[in-house]
Amino acid sequence: MTNVEKEEIRNLLESEGFDYTFLEYDTFEDLGDSEFNKLVKNYVKATEKIKAFLDMEY
């Protein structure tokens, strides 16, 4: 992932927040960064598990 791509994601996170950015906006798989993709997938899975545990709809 390039520094420009990181900056774009940071700006998106600051303006939209983590949930919208990673759960609704984009998966960012097209960036081709396997470590970042793994982290995003883990974030999504953890969020889904917490919502299910709390009986929340999403």
N, CA, C, O and CB atoms as a CASP TS submission, in Angstrom:
PFRMAT TS
TARGET T0000
AUTHOR 0000-0000-0000
METHOD Language model
MODEL 1
PARENT N/A
ATOM      1  N   MET     1       0.855  -1.165   0.000  1.00  0.00           N
ATOM      2  CA  MET     1       0.000   0.000   0.000  1.00  0.00           C
ATOM      3  C   MET     1       0.906   1.234   0.000  1.00  0.00           C
ATOM      4  O   MET     1       1.887   1.314   0.739  1.00  0.00           O
ATOM      5  CB  MET     1      -0.976  -0.005   1.231  1.00  0.00           C
ATOM      6  N   THR     2       0.545   2.178  -0.843  1.00  0.00           N
ATOM      7  CA  THR     2       1.348   3.391  -0.943  1.00  0.00           C
ATOM      8  C   THR     2       0.991   4.374   0.168  1.00  0.00           C
ATOM      9  O   THR     2      -0.055   4.257   0.805  1.00  0.00           O
ATOM     10  CB  THR     2       1.153   4.048  -2.313  1.00  0.00           C
ATOM     11  N   ASN     3       1.862   5.326   0.386  1.00  0.00           N
ATOM     12  CA  ASN     3       1.587   6.359   1.379  1.00  0.00           C
ATOM     13  C   ASN     3       0.361   7.186   0.993  1.00  0.00           C
ATOM     14  O   ASN     3      -0.391   7.627   1.862  1.00  0.00           O
ATOM     15  CB  ASN     3       2.804   7.269   1.547  1.00  0.00           C
ATOM     16  N   VAL     4       0.164   7.390  -0.281  1.00  0.00           N
ATOM     17  CA  VAL     4      -1.011   8.132  -0.759  1.00  0.00           C
ATOM     18  C   VAL     4      -2.284   7.356  -0.424  1.00  0.00           C
ATOM     19  O   VAL     4      -3.262   7.944   0.037  1.00  0.00           O
ATOM     20  CB  VAL     4      -0.919   8.390  -2.293  1.00  0.00           C
ATOM     21  N   GLU     5      -2.279   6.051  -0.650  1.00  0.00           N
ATOM     22  CA  GLU     5      -3.443   5.218  -0.321  1.00  0.00           C
ATOM     23  C   GLU     5      -3.718   5.237   1.182  1.00  0.00           C
ATOM     24  O   GLU     5      -4.871   5.324   1.603  1.00  0.00           O
ATOM     25  CB  GLU     5      -3.221   3.769  -0.801  1.00  0.00           C
ATOM     26  N   LYS     6      -2.661   5.155   1.990  1.00  0.00           N
ATOM     27  CA  LYS     6      -2.830   5.220   3.444  1.00  0.00           C
ATOM     28  C   LYS     6      -3.456   6.543   3.856  1.00  0.00           C
ATOM     29  O   LYS     6      -4.357   6.577   4.694  1.00  0.00           O
ATOM     30  CB  LYS     6      -1.482   5.033   4.154  1.00  0.00           C
ATOM     31  N   GLU     7      -2.980   7.623   3.268  1.00  0.00           N
ATOM     32  CA  GLU     7      -3.514   8.945   3.584  1.00  0.00           C
ATOM     33  C   GLU     7      -4.989   9.051   3.195  1.00  0.00           C
ATOM     34  O   GLU     7      -5.785   9.632   3.933  1.00  0.00           O
ATOM     35  CB  GLU     7      -2.701  10.031   2.869  1.00  0.00           C
ATOM     36  N   GLU     8      -5.351   8.496   2.050  1.00  0.00           N
ATOM     37  CA  GLU     8      -6.749   8.515   1.609  1.00  0.00           C
ATOM     38  C   GLU     8      -7.639   7.746   2.592  1.00  0.00           C
ATOM     39  O   GLU     8      -8.743   8.188   2.909  1.00  0.00           O
ATOM     40  CB  GLU     8      -6.874   7.913   0.190  1.00  0.00           C
ATOM     41  N   ILE     9      -7.163   6.612   3.063  1.00  0.00           N
ATOM     42  CA  ILE     9      -7.936   5.817   4.026  1.00  0.00           C
ATOM     43  C   ILE     9      -8.020   6.546   5.362  1.00  0.00           C
ATOM     44  O   ILE     9      -9.080   6.565   5.986  1.00  0.00           O
ATOM     45  CB  ILE     9      -7.302   4.416   4.217  1.00  0.00           C
ATOM     46  N   ARG    10      -6.924   7.145   5.807  1.00  0.00           N
ATOM     47  CA  ARG    10      -6.951   7.913   7.059  1.00  0.00           C
ATOM     48  C   ARG    10      -7.956   9.055   6.975  1.00  0.00           C
ATOM     49  O   ARG    10      -8.707   9.297   7.920  1.00  0.00           O
ATOM     50  CB  ARG    10      -5.550   8.467   7.384  1.00  0.00           C
ATOM     51  N   ASN    11      -7.969   9.756   5.846  1.00  0.00           N
ATOM     52  CA  ASN    11      -8.925  10.854   5.665  1.00  0.00           C
ATOM     53  C   ASN    11     -10.360  10.345   5.688  1.00  0.00           C
ATOM     54  O   ASN    11     -11.241  10.974   6.274  1.00  0.00           O
ATOM     55  CB  ASN    11      -8.653  11.587   4.348  1.00  0.00           C
ATOM     56  N   LEU    12     -10.586   9.212   5.052  1.00  0.00           N
ATOM     57  CA  LEU    12     -11.922   8.617   5.047  1.00  0.00           C
ATOM     58  C   LEU    12     -12.335   8.207   6.459  1.00  0.00           C
ATOM     59  O   LEU    12     -13.477   8.429   6.861  1.00  0.00           O
ATOM     60  CB  LEU    12     -11.966   7.400   4.105  1.00  0.00           C
ATOM     61  N   LEU    13     -11.419   7.616   7.203  1.00  0.00           N
ATOM     62  CA  LEU    13     -11.706   7.221   8.587  1.00  0.00           C
ATOM     63  C   LEU    13     -12.041   8.429   9.451  1.00  0.00           C
ATOM     64  O   LEU    13     -12.953   8.375  10.276  1.00  0.00           O
ATOM     65  CB  LEU    13     -10.515   6.469   9.184  1.00  0.00           C
ATOM     66  N   GLU    14     -11.312   9.502   9.265  1.00  0.00           N
ATOM     67  CA  GLU    14     -11.566  10.711  10.047  1.00  0.00           C
ATOM     68  C   GLU    14     -12.919  11.328   9.727  1.00  0.00           C
ATOM     69  O   GLU    14     -13.592  11.851  10.615  1.00  0.00           O
ATOM     70  CB  GLU    14     -10.471  11.728   9.801  1.00  0.00           C
ATOM     71  N   SER    15     -13.316  11.270   8.470  1.00  0.00           N
ATOM     72  CA  SER    15     -14.580  11.900   8.081  1.00  0.00           C
ATOM     73  C   SER    15     -15.785  10.976   8.248  1.00  0.00           C
ATOM     74  O   SER    15     -16.885  11.451   8.531  1.00  0.00           O
ATOM     75  CB  SER    15     -14.499  12.362   6.648  1.00  0.00           C
ATOM     76  N   GLU    16     -15.599   9.674   8.078  1.00  0.00           N
ATOM     77  CA  GLU    16     -16.736   8.745   8.075  1.00  0.00           C
ATOM     78  C   GLU    16     -16.749   7.769   9.248  1.00  0.00           C
ATOM     79  O   GLU    16     -17.798   7.202   9.556  1.00  0.00           O
ATOM     80  CB  GLU    16     -16.739   7.969   6.800  1.00  0.00           C
ATOM     81  N   GLY    17     -15.611   7.559   9.909  1.00  0.00           N
ATOM     82  CA  GLY    17     -15.534   6.611  11.002  1.00  0.00           C
ATOM     83  C   GLY    17     -15.204   5.200  10.521  1.00  0.00           C
ATOM     84  O   GLY    17     -15.307   4.889   9.334  1.00  0.00           O
ATOM     85  N   PHE    18     -14.809   4.365  11.460  1.00  0.00           N
ATOM     86  CA  PHE    18     -14.391   2.999  11.136  1.00  0.00           C
ATOM     87  C   PHE    18     -15.546   2.155  10.596  1.00  0.00           C
ATOM     88  O   PHE    18     -15.404   1.484   9.574  1.00  0.00           O
ATOM     89  CB  PHE    18     -13.799   2.329  12.368  1.00  0.00           C
ATOM     90  N   ASP    19     -16.679   2.191  11.280  1.00  0.00           N
ATOM     91  CA  ASP    19     -17.785   1.322  10.867  1.00  0.00           C
ATOM     92  C   ASP    19     -18.207   1.579   9.424  1.00  0.00           C
ATOM     93  O   ASP    19     -18.285   0.644   8.627  1.00  0.00           O
ATOM     94  CB  ASP    19     -18.977   1.518  11.791  1.00  0.00           C
ATOM     95  N   TYR    20     -18.476   2.815   9.088  1.00  0.00           N
ATOM     96  CA  TYR    20     -18.903   3.094   7.708  1.00  0.00           C
ATOM     97  C   TYR    20     -17.796   2.742   6.718  1.00  0.00           C
ATOM     98  O   TYR    20     -18.053   2.123   5.685  1.00  0.00           O
ATOM     99  CB  TYR    20     -19.299   4.578   7.551  1.00  0.00           C
ATOM    100  N   THR    21     -16.569   3.138   7.037  1.00  0.00           N
ATOM    101  CA  THR    21     -15.462   2.916   6.111  1.00  0.00           C
ATOM    102  C   THR    21     -15.267   1.438   5.796  1.00  0.00           C
ATOM    103  O   THR    21     -15.133   1.066   4.630  1.00  0.00           O
ATOM    104  CB  THR    21     -14.182   3.490   6.684  1.00  0.00           C
ATOM    105  N   PHE    22     -15.250   0.594   6.823  1.00  0.00           N
ATOM    106  CA  PHE    22     -14.928  -0.812   6.603  1.00  0.00           C
ATOM    107  C   PHE    22     -16.140  -1.719   6.454  1.00  0.00           C
ATOM    108  O   PHE    22     -16.025  -2.799   5.874  1.00  0.00           O
ATOM    109  CB  PHE    22     -14.096  -1.302   7.721  1.00  0.00           C
ATOM    110  N   LEU    23     -17.293  -1.313   6.959  1.00  0.00           N
ATOM    111  CA  LEU    23     -18.477  -2.171   6.868  1.00  0.00           C
ATOM    112  C   LEU    23     -19.374  -1.809   5.695  1.00  0.00           C
ATOM    113  O   LEU    23     -20.115  -2.658   5.198  1.00  0.00           O
ATOM    114  CB  LEU    23     -19.270  -2.093   8.149  1.00  0.00           C
ATOM    115  N   GLU    24     -19.316  -0.565   5.248  1.00  0.00           N
ATOM    116  CA  GLU    24     -20.237  -0.118   4.206  1.00  0.00           C
ATOM    117  C   GLU    24     -19.553   0.422   2.957  1.00  0.00           C
ATOM    118  O   GLU    24     -20.011   0.172   1.842  1.00  0.00           O
ATOM    119  CB  GLU    24     -21.133   0.930   4.757  1.00  0.00           C
ATOM    120  N   TYR    25     -18.479   1.146   3.131  1.00  0.00           N
ATOM    121  CA  TYR    25     -17.880   1.902   2.029  1.00  0.00           C
ATOM    122  C   TYR    25     -17.098   1.031   1.052  1.00  0.00           C
ATOM    123  O   TYR    25     -17.363   1.040  -0.150  1.00  0.00           O
ATOM    124  CB  TYR    25     -16.972   2.963   2.579  1.00  0.00           C
ATOM    125  N   ASP    26     -16.126   0.272   1.582  1.00  0.00           N
ATOM    126  CA  ASP    26     -15.228  -0.457   0.679  1.00  0.00           C
ATOM    127  C   ASP    26     -14.525  -1.573   1.450  1.00  0.00           C
ATOM    128  O   ASP    26     -14.331  -1.479   2.662  1.00  0.00           O
ATOM    129  CB  ASP    26     -14.182   0.507   0.036  1.00  0.00           C
ATOM    130  N   THR    27     -14.148  -2.629   0.731  1.00  0.00           N
ATOM    131  CA  THR    27     -13.349  -3.698   1.335  1.00  0.00           C
ATOM    132  C   THR    27     -11.859  -3.437   1.157  1.00  0.00           C
ATOM    133  O   THR    27     -11.040  -4.020   1.868  1.00  0.00           O
ATOM    134  CB  THR    27     -13.721  -5.053   0.724  1.00  0.00           C
ATOM    135  N   PHE    28     -11.501  -2.574   0.223  1.00  0.00           N
ATOM    136  CA  PHE    28     -10.121  -2.195  -0.068  1.00  0.00           C
ATOM    137  C   PHE    28      -9.283  -3.371  -0.556  1.00  0.00           C
ATOM    138  O   PHE    28      -8.054  -3.316  -0.499  1.00  0.00           O
ATOM    139  CB  PHE    28      -9.482  -1.593   1.161  1.00  0.00           C
ATOM    140  N   GLU    29      -9.919  -4.423  -1.029  1.00  0.00           N
ATOM    141  CA  GLU    29      -9.177  -5.588  -1.523  1.00  0.00           C
ATOM    142  C   GLU    29      -8.374  -5.257  -2.775  1.00  0.00           C
ATOM    143  O   GLU    29      -7.365  -5.903  -3.057  1.00  0.00           O
ATOM    144  CB  GLU    29     -10.134  -6.740  -1.815  1.00  0.00           C
ATOM    145  N   ASP    30      -8.818  -4.256  -3.523  1.00  0.00           N
ATOM    146  CA  ASP    30      -8.122  -3.897  -4.755  1.00  0.00           C
ATOM    147  C   ASP    30      -6.745  -3.278  -4.507  1.00  0.00           C
ATOM    148  O   ASP    30      -5.959  -3.130  -5.443  1.00  0.00           O
ATOM    149  CB  ASP    30      -8.967  -2.938  -5.552  1.00  0.00           C
ATOM    150  N   LEU    31      -6.449  -2.919  -3.269  1.00  0.00           N
ATOM    151  CA  LEU    31      -5.142  -2.354  -2.964  1.00  0.00           C
ATOM    152  C   LEU    31      -4.045  -3.407  -2.988  1.00  0.00           C
ATOM    153  O   LEU    31      -2.874  -3.082  -3.179  1.00  0.00           O
ATOM    154  CB  LEU    31      -5.173  -1.676  -1.615  1.00  0.00           C
ATOM    155  N   GLY    32      -4.416  -4.659  -2.797  1.00  0.00           N
ATOM    156  CA  GLY    32      -3.447  -5.738  -2.892  1.00  0.00           C
ATOM    157  C   GLY    32      -2.504  -5.852  -1.705  1.00  0.00           C
ATOM    158  O   GLY    32      -1.422  -6.427  -1.825  1.00  0.00           O
ATOM    159  N   ASP    33      -2.904  -5.310  -0.563  1.00  0.00           N
ATOM    160  CA  ASP    33      -2.078  -5.402   0.632  1.00  0.00           C
ATOM    161  C   ASP    33      -2.665  -6.497   1.528  1.00  0.00           C
ATOM    162  O   ASP    33      -3.679  -6.288   2.194  1.00  0.00           O
ATOM    163  CB  ASP    33      -2.005  -4.021   1.386  1.00  0.00           C
ATOM    164  N   SER    34      -2.026  -7.650   1.536  1.00  0.00           N
ATOM    165  CA  SER    34      -2.594  -8.807   2.232  1.00  0.00           C
ATOM    166  C   SER    34      -2.719  -8.582   3.737  1.00  0.00           C
ATOM    167  O   SER    34      -3.695  -9.029   4.339  1.00  0.00           O
ATOM    168  CB  SER    34      -1.744 -10.034   1.973  1.00  0.00           C
ATOM    169  N   GLU    35      -1.761  -7.905   4.358  1.00  0.00           N
ATOM    170  CA  GLU    35      -1.829  -7.650   5.799  1.00  0.00           C
ATOM    171  C   GLU    35      -2.997  -6.720   6.121  1.00  0.00           C
ATOM    172  O   GLU    35      -3.744  -6.971   7.066  1.00  0.00           O
ATOM    173  CB  GLU    35      -0.504  -7.040   6.308  1.00  0.00           C
ATOM    174  N   PHE    36      -3.158  -5.654   5.346  1.00  0.00           N
ATOM    175  CA  PHE    36      -4.265  -4.732   5.566  1.00  0.00           C
ATOM    176  C   PHE    36      -5.601  -5.434   5.327  1.00  0.00           C
ATOM    177  O   PHE    36      -6.548  -5.241   6.091  1.00  0.00           O
ATOM    178  CB  PHE    36      -4.134  -3.503   4.649  1.00  0.00           C
ATOM    179  N   ASN    37      -5.683  -6.246   4.273  1.00  0.00           N
ATOM    180  CA  ASN    37      -6.913  -6.983   3.994  1.00  0.00           C
ATOM    181  C   ASN    37      -7.269  -7.921   5.146  1.00  0.00           C
ATOM    182  O   ASN    37      -8.438  -8.048   5.508  1.00  0.00           O
ATOM    183  CB  ASN    37      -6.772  -7.778   2.693  1.00  0.00           C
ATOM    184  N   LYS    38      -6.274  -8.569   5.713  1.00  0.00           N
ATOM    185  CA  LYS    38      -6.487  -9.464   6.846  1.00  0.00           C
ATOM    186  C   LYS    38      -7.022  -8.678   8.050  1.00  0.00           C
ATOM    187  O   LYS    38      -7.951  -9.127   8.721  1.00  0.00           O
ATOM    188  CB  LYS    38      -5.172 -10.193   7.215  1.00  0.00           C
ATOM    189  N   LEU    39      -6.446  -7.531   8.314  1.00  0.00           N
ATOM    190  CA  LEU    39      -6.890  -6.694   9.432  1.00  0.00           C
ATOM    191  C   LEU    39      -8.327  -6.216   9.242  1.00  0.00           C
ATOM    192  O   LEU    39      -9.118  -6.222  10.186  1.00  0.00           O
ATOM    193  CB  LEU    39      -5.961  -5.491   9.592  1.00  0.00           C
ATOM    194  N   VAL    40      -8.660  -5.805   8.027  1.00  0.00           N
ATOM    195  CA  VAL    40     -10.027  -5.339   7.747  1.00  0.00           C
ATOM    196  C   VAL    40     -11.013  -6.490   7.920  1.00  0.00           C
ATOM    197  O   VAL    40     -12.070  -6.310   8.526  1.00  0.00           O
ATOM    198  CB  VAL    40     -10.128  -4.751   6.308  1.00  0.00           C
ATOM    199  N   LYS    41     -10.683  -7.666   7.397  1.00  0.00           N
ATOM    200  CA  LYS    41     -11.573  -8.825   7.543  1.00  0.00           C
ATOM    201  C   LYS    41     -11.778  -9.177   9.011  1.00  0.00           C
ATOM    202  O   LYS    41     -12.892  -9.502   9.419  1.00  0.00           O
ATOM    203  CB  LYS    41     -11.007 -10.038   6.787  1.00  0.00           C
ATOM    204  N   ASN    42     -10.719  -9.115   9.802  1.00  0.00           N
ATOM    205  CA  ASN    42     -10.838  -9.388  11.242  1.00  0.00           C
ATOM    206  C   ASN    42     -11.709  -8.346  11.928  1.00  0.00           C
ATOM    207  O   ASN    42     -12.489  -8.683  12.819  1.00  0.00           O
ATOM    208  CB  ASN    42      -9.450  -9.423  11.899  1.00  0.00           C
ATOM    209  N   TYR    43     -11.587  -7.094  11.528  1.00  0.00           N
ATOM    210  CA  TYR    43     -12.420  -6.022  12.086  1.00  0.00           C
ATOM    211  C   TYR    43     -13.887  -6.291  11.775  1.00  0.00           C
ATOM    212  O   TYR    43     -14.743  -6.176  12.652  1.00  0.00           O
ATOM    213  CB  TYR    43     -11.993  -4.640  11.525  1.00  0.00           C
ATOM    214  N   VAL    44     -14.176  -6.651  10.524  1.00  0.00           N
ATOM    215  CA  VAL    44     -15.551  -6.929  10.115  1.00  0.00           C
ATOM    216  C   VAL    44     -16.105  -8.120  10.892  1.00  0.00           C
ATOM    217  O   VAL    44     -17.229  -8.062  11.390  1.00  0.00           O
ATOM    218  CB  VAL    44     -15.623  -7.198   8.599  1.00  0.00           C
ATOM    219  N   LYS    45     -15.336  -9.188  10.999  1.00  0.00           N
ATOM    220  CA  LYS    45     -15.787 -10.377  11.729  1.00  0.00           C
ATOM    221  C   LYS    45     -16.043 -10.059  13.194  1.00  0.00           C
ATOM    222  O   LYS    45     -17.057 -10.480  13.750  1.00  0.00           O
ATOM    223  CB  LYS    45     -14.756 -11.500  11.612  1.00  0.00           C
ATOM    224  N   ALA    46     -15.135  -9.318  13.826  1.00  0.00           N
ATOM    225  CA  ALA    46     -15.303  -8.969  15.241  1.00  0.00           C
ATOM    226  C   ALA    46     -16.545  -8.110  15.438  1.00  0.00           C
ATOM    227  O   ALA    46     -17.290  -8.311  16.397  1.00  0.00           O
ATOM    228  CB  ALA    46     -14.059  -8.230  15.770  1.00  0.00           C
ATOM    229  N   THR    47     -16.773  -7.169  14.554  1.00  0.00           N
ATOM    230  CA  THR    47     -17.954  -6.313  14.644  1.00  0.00           C
ATOM    231  C   THR    47     -19.228  -7.136  14.514  1.00  0.00           C
ATOM    232  O   THR    47     -20.179  -6.935  15.269  1.00  0.00           O
ATOM    233  CB  THR    47     -17.915  -5.225  13.565  1.00  0.00           C
ATOM    234  N   GLU    48     -19.249  -8.061  13.560  1.00  0.00           N
ATOM    235  CA  GLU    48     -20.422  -8.918  13.374  1.00  0.00           C
ATOM    236  C   GLU    48     -20.672  -9.789  14.607  1.00  0.00           C
ATOM    237  O   GLU    48     -21.818  -9.969  15.020  1.00  0.00           O
ATOM    238  CB  GLU    48     -20.243  -9.804  12.130  1.00  0.00           C
ATOM    239  N   LYS    49     -19.615 -10.322  15.188  1.00  0.00           N
ATOM    240  CA  LYS    49     -19.762 -11.169  16.381  1.00  0.00           C
ATOM    241  C   LYS    49     -20.287 -10.372  17.570  1.00  0.00           C
ATOM    242  O   LYS    49     -21.141 -10.854  18.314  1.00  0.00           O
ATOM    243  CB  LYS    49     -18.420 -11.818  16.744  1.00  0.00           C
ATOM    244  N   ILE    50     -19.787  -9.171  17.747  1.00  0.00           N
ATOM    245  CA  ILE    50     -20.263  -8.329  18.859  1.00  0.00           C
ATOM    246  C   ILE    50     -21.731  -7.977  18.659  1.00  0.00           C
ATOM    247  O   ILE    50     -22.517  -8.043  19.604  1.00  0.00           O
ATOM    248  CB  ILE    50     -19.415  -7.034  18.976  1.00  0.00           C
ATOM    249  N   LYS    51     -22.103  -7.608  17.456  1.00  0.00           N
ATOM    250  CA  LYS    51     -23.506  -7.263  17.184  1.00  0.00           C
ATOM    251  C   LYS    51     -24.408  -8.469  17.391  1.00  0.00           C
ATOM    252  O   LYS    51     -25.510  -8.332  17.925  1.00  0.00           O
ATOM    253  CB  LYS    51     -23.667  -6.728  15.750  1.00  0.00           C
ATOM    254  N   ALA    52     -23.961  -9.637  16.980  1.00  0.00           N
ATOM    255  CA  ALA    52     -24.760 -10.853  17.188  1.00  0.00           C
ATOM    256  C   ALA    52     -24.871 -11.173  18.668  1.00  0.00           C
ATOM    257  O   ALA    52     -25.945 -11.553  19.134  1.00  0.00           O
ATOM    258  CB  ALA    52     -24.146 -12.046  16.434  1.00  0.00           C
ATOM    259  N   PHE    53     -23.807 -11.033  19.403  1.00  0.00           N
ATOM    260  CA  PHE    53     -23.813 -11.286  20.840  1.00  0.00           C
ATOM    261  C   PHE    53     -24.810 -10.372  21.553  1.00  0.00           C
ATOM    262  O   PHE    53     -25.494 -10.789  22.488  1.00  0.00           O
ATOM    263  CB  PHE    53     -22.409 -11.092  21.422  1.00  0.00           C
ATOM    264  N   LEU    54     -24.878  -9.141  21.103  1.00  0.00           N
ATOM    265  CA  LEU    54     -25.769  -8.152  21.714  1.00  0.00           C
ATOM    266  C   LEU    54     -27.163  -8.149  21.091  1.00  0.00           C
ATOM    267  O   LEU    54     -27.990  -7.293  21.406  1.00  0.00           O
ATOM    268  CB  LEU    54     -25.162  -6.772  21.597  1.00  0.00           C
ATOM    269  N   ASP    55     -27.415  -9.116  20.201  1.00  0.00           N
ATOM    270  CA  ASP    55     -28.701  -9.218  19.508  1.00  0.00           C
ATOM    271  C   ASP    55     -29.054  -7.931  18.773  1.00  0.00           C
ATOM    272  O   ASP    55     -30.192  -7.464  18.826  1.00  0.00           O
ATOM    273  CB  ASP    55     -29.803  -9.563  20.497  1.00  0.00           C
ATOM    274  N   MET    56     -28.081  -7.374  18.100  1.00  0.00           N
ATOM    275  CA  MET    56     -28.303  -6.149  17.333  1.00  0.00           C
ATOM    276  C   MET    56     -28.473  -6.487  15.861  1.00  0.00           C
ATOM    277  O   MET    56     -27.798  -7.375  15.340  1.00  0.00           O
ATOM    278  CB  MET    56     -27.137  -5.156  17.529  1.00  0.00           C
ATOM    279  N   GLU    57     -29.361  -5.789  15.201  1.00  0.00           N
ATOM    280  CA  GLU    57     -29.510  -5.931  13.757  1.00  0.00           C
ATOM    281  C   GLU    57     -28.486  -5.040  13.074  1.00  0.00           C
ATOM    282  O   GLU    57     -28.090  -3.998  13.597  1.00  0.00           O
ATOM    283  CB  GLU    57     -30.954  -5.573  13.298  1.00  0.00           C
ATOM    284  N   TYR    58     -28.076  -5.472  11.908  1.00  0.00           N
ATOM    285  CA  TYR    58     -27.147  -4.643  11.163  1.00  0.00           C
ATOM    286  C   TYR    58     -27.392  -4.713   9.707  1.00  0.00           C
ATOM    287  O   TYR    58     -26.689  -4.066   8.931  1.00  0.00           O
ATOM    288  CB  TYR    58     -25.754  -5.029  11.446  1.00  0.00           C
TER
END
